[in-house]
Amino acid sequence: MLEANREKKIKIHTLAEVDQVTGFIGNFDVRVKKFPRYIDDNKCNGCGLCAKVCPVVIPNPFDENLSARKVADRSFVQAVPPTFDIAVDSCIHCYECVAACDQFAVDFSQKEQYIDFKVGSIIIATGWDLYKIKKYGYGIFDNVIDQLELERILAPNGPTLGHIVRPSDHKTPKRIVMIQCVGSRGEENAHCSQVCCLLAAKNAKLIKSEIPDAEIIVSYIDMRCAGKDYEEYYKRSREAGIIFVGGKVGNVKEDPVTKNIIVTMEDKNSGEILEVIADLVVLSSATMASDGTNQIAKVMKLEQSPEGFLKEFHSRLNPISTKVPGVFLAGSCQGQKSIGSSVSQAKGAASAVSVLVNNEKYKIELFRAVVEKTDACSKCYRCIEACPYGAISIDEKGKIDVSVISCKGCGTCSNVCRSQTIQLRYFRDTQYDDYIDALFEETPAK
Ligand SMILES: Cc1cc2nc3c(=O)[nH]c(=O)nc-3n(C[C@H](O)[C@H](O)[C@H](O)COP(=O)(O)OP(=O)(O)OC[C@H]3O[C@@H](n4cnc5c(N)ncnc54)[C@H](O)[C@@H]3O)c2cc1C
């Protein structure tokens, strides 16, 4: 993000979301909603005086609420832009920040702003969110956390500067249980989140490097370590003394006095039921499409999988394009993947866009939907719902309009149209009727 911010040809809109997208490849009109920061980016010099005088402390979402920030603060050190913002919902409006700021940057009159611009193509990279599941005592027992919270604890710029402590008493945990496939590959969600097996191995190894005598037990259904060097990494984790136990976890209880977590788990190999008293339990929870991914899918009418991930044109032959020409996917918005795969896909999407930029012409389909018998249209708009390419809209007079650029001539619209208002050029229903009549011409009885 910092690097992108330094690049003059990249314009970044922060604290913003895409509100509306209309148009077609080469001519998209985008409307972005920019939320107020209440501190003017152009005036703030990042001195931090506002945070110093702000009397209200709130949980910091950047650290998964494991650390605190002031209401007037910077969410994290490398934030882009490197300026401060005011979490206005928690503000008590004491205006200490206004008085302290010698740049006159604090501005409570800021409102939501809409910014309109035109683009030729769009790459969606809205990523994933963790499935916050009420299972295994998560959200109830202090010492049950998820991998994302553990990542923040392990981060050198995290709430404990990378030193692992358990939330209840800030003591160093000596026995840690990690539970895999929480909320995935089961009743809640059928999909595999793909990165969790390696993620557990990675974080277990990081803990081991800080606390060599820690006992770390990973309870898994099966370890999925496909990918270059990943099996070797898993092997090295076992050699480092991390214990991997195949089987499912049953019960998770808290000792109310020590706040230790008692985990009952099966060991598929021995057939035994184990009871482990852990200082800390870490859940490898499922990853789902992010709220932003769901929102952009709605705005751009893009197809989604049951978990909300955006559907590609073809999972094997064209995994970067969507069905809307000029709209491409990068990273975990399409399905959880490693950073390496996300970067590869992002580079692929960037190349696909540069091909379009350098082409002077764009080929449209010869066979495509055409609107006929407009007066017969019952305005059920099933065609708009059915079109996988987002090619059909309503014009200002309420009439159906098919984009000649976006239509791929699949015929889905004419199939669902009960009034035959929409027909597929060269494949009209009447043409089929004549064809069938000719094939099965009635032979006069002898
Ligand atoms: C706990 C955990 C640990 C992981 N650790 C590793 C690891 O060690 N190694 C590894 O290879 N992979 C790891 N992964 C996977 C890795 O996180 C993903 O590969 C990577 O984050 C995908 O990048 P992305 O840019 O597609 O999505 P994200 O990183 O999710 O980024 C999406 C961005 O889009 C923004 N956004 C969302 N919606 C909108 C919107 N509407 N408008 C504007 N912006 C929006 C979000 O704020 C976010 O900044 C881990 C995953 C998890 C769950």
Ligand as a Chemical Component Dictionary entry (heavy atoms), coordinates in Angstrom:
data_LIG
# 
_chem_comp.id                   LIG 
_chem_comp.type                 NON-POLYMER 
_chem_comp.pdbx_formal_charge   0 
_chem_comp.three_letter_code    LIG 
# 
loop_
_chem_comp_atom.comp_id 
_chem_comp_atom.atom_id 
_chem_comp_atom.alt_atom_id 
_chem_comp_atom.type_symbol 
_chem_comp_atom.charge 
_chem_comp_atom.model_Cartn_x 
_chem_comp_atom.model_Cartn_y 
_chem_comp_atom.model_Cartn_z 
_chem_comp_atom.pdbx_ordinal 
LIG C1  C1  C 0 -5.452  -15.781 9.744  1  
LIG C2  C2  C 0 -4.859  -15.855 8.371  2  
LIG C3  C3  C 0 -3.473  -15.859 8.219  3  
LIG C4  C4  C 0 -2.900  -15.995 6.945  4  
LIG N1  N1  N 0 -1.538  -16.122 6.823  5  
LIG C5  C5  C 0 -1.002  -16.349 5.613  6  
LIG C6  C6  C 0 0.389   -16.606 5.458  7  
LIG O1  O1  O 0 1.119   -16.633 6.425  8  
LIG N2  N2  N 0 0.879   -16.807 4.213  9  
LIG C7  C7  C 0 0.071   -16.775 3.099  10 
LIG O2  O2  O 0 0.560   -16.976 1.982  11 
LIG N3  N3  N 0 -1.252  -16.541 3.215  12 
LIG C8  C8  C 0 -1.804  -16.328 4.437  13 
LIG N4  N4  N 0 -3.148  -16.109 4.542  14 
LIG C9  C9  C 0 -3.917  -15.871 3.328  15 
LIG C10 C10 C 0 -3.745  -14.382 2.931  16 
LIG O3  O3  O 0 -4.261  -13.607 3.980  17 
LIG C11 C11 C 0 -4.449  -14.079 1.622  18 
LIG O4  O4  O 0 -3.792  -14.761 0.596  19 
LIG C12 C12 C 0 -4.366  -12.606 1.268  20 
LIG O5  O5  O 0 -4.810  -11.782 2.314  21 
LIG C13 C13 C 0 -5.221  -12.339 0.039  22 
LIG O6  O6  O 0 -5.032  -11.000 -0.334 23 
LIG P1  P1  P 0 -6.224  -10.152 -0.968 24 
LIG O7  O7  O 0 -5.600  -8.857  -1.336 25 
LIG O8  O8  O 0 -6.922  -10.941 -2.008 26 
LIG O9  O9  O 0 -7.310  -9.951  0.195  27 
LIG P2  P2  P 0 -7.207  -9.141  1.564  28 
LIG O10 O10 O 0 -5.878  -9.288  2.175  29 
LIG O11 O11 O 0 -8.408  -9.576  2.343  30 
LIG O12 O12 O 0 -7.348  -7.619  1.116  31 
LIG C14 C14 C 0 -8.563  -7.115  0.643  32 
LIG C15 C15 C 0 -8.553  -5.613  0.872  33 
LIG O13 O13 O 0 -9.678  -5.042  0.220  34 
LIG C16 C16 C 0 -10.279 -4.101  1.106  35 
LIG N5  N5  N 0 -11.710 -4.006  0.735  36 
LIG C17 C17 C 0 -12.657 -4.952  0.908  37 
LIG N6  N6  N 0 -13.825 -4.519  0.408  38 
LIG C18 C18 C 0 -13.607 -3.288  -0.103 39 
LIG C19 C19 C 0 -14.424 -2.329  -0.774 40 
LIG N7  N7  N 0 -15.711 -2.561  -1.037 41 
LIG N8  N8  N 0 -13.873 -1.173  -1.164 42 
LIG C20 C20 C 0 -12.571 -0.926  -0.925 43 
LIG N9  N9  N 0 -11.721 -1.796  -0.303 44 
LIG C21 C21 C 0 -12.247 -2.959  0.094  45 
LIG C22 C22 C 0 -10.049 -4.684  2.492  46 
LIG O14 O14 O 0 -10.150 -3.671  3.465  47 
LIG C23 C23 C 0 -8.647  -5.240  2.356  48 
LIG O15 O15 O 0 -7.698  -4.254  2.622  49 
LIG C24 C24 C 0 -3.737  -16.031 5.802  50 
LIG C25 C25 C 0 -5.125  -15.993 5.951  51 
LIG C26 C26 C 0 -5.679  -15.957 7.223  52 
LIG C27 C27 C 0 -7.166  -16.051 7.371  53 
# 
loop_
_chem_comp_bond.comp_id 
_chem_comp_bond.atom_id_1 
_chem_comp_bond.atom_id_2 
_chem_comp_bond.value_order 
_chem_comp_bond.pdbx_ordinal 
LIG C1  C2  SING 1  
LIG C2  C3  SING 2  
LIG C2  C26 DOUB 3  
LIG C3  C4  DOUB 4  
LIG C4  N1  SING 5  
LIG C4  C24 SING 6  
LIG N1  C5  DOUB 7  
LIG C5  C6  SING 8  
LIG C5  C8  SING 9  
LIG C6  O1  DOUB 10 
LIG C6  N2  SING 11 
LIG N2  C7  SING 12 
LIG C7  O2  DOUB 13 
LIG C7  N3  SING 14 
LIG N3  C8  DOUB 15 
LIG C8  N4  SING 16 
LIG N4  C9  SING 17 
LIG N4  C24 SING 18 
LIG C9  C10 SING 19 
LIG C10 O3  SING 20 
LIG C10 C11 SING 21 
LIG C11 O4  SING 22 
LIG C11 C12 SING 23 
LIG C12 O5  SING 24 
LIG C12 C13 SING 25 
LIG C13 O6  SING 26 
LIG O6  P1  SING 27 
LIG P1  O7  DOUB 28 
LIG P1  O8  SING 29 
LIG P1  O9  SING 30 
LIG O9  P2  SING 31 
LIG P2  O10 DOUB 32 
LIG P2  O11 SING 33 
LIG P2  O12 SING 34 
LIG O12 C14 SING 35 
LIG C14 C15 SING 36 
LIG C15 O13 SING 37 
LIG C15 C23 SING 38 
LIG O13 C16 SING 39 
LIG C16 N5  SING 40 
LIG C16 C22 SING 41 
LIG N5  C17 SING 42 
LIG N5  C21 SING 43 
LIG C17 N6  DOUB 44 
LIG N6  C18 SING 45 
LIG C18 C19 SING 46 
LIG C18 C21 DOUB 47 
LIG C19 N7  SING 48 
LIG C19 N8  DOUB 49 
LIG N8  C20 SING 50 
LIG C20 N9  DOUB 51 
LIG N9  C21 SING 52 
LIG C22 O14 SING 53 
LIG C22 C23 SING 54 
LIG C23 O15 SING 55 
LIG C24 C25 DOUB 56 
LIG C25 C26 SING 57 
LIG C26 C27 SING 58 
# 
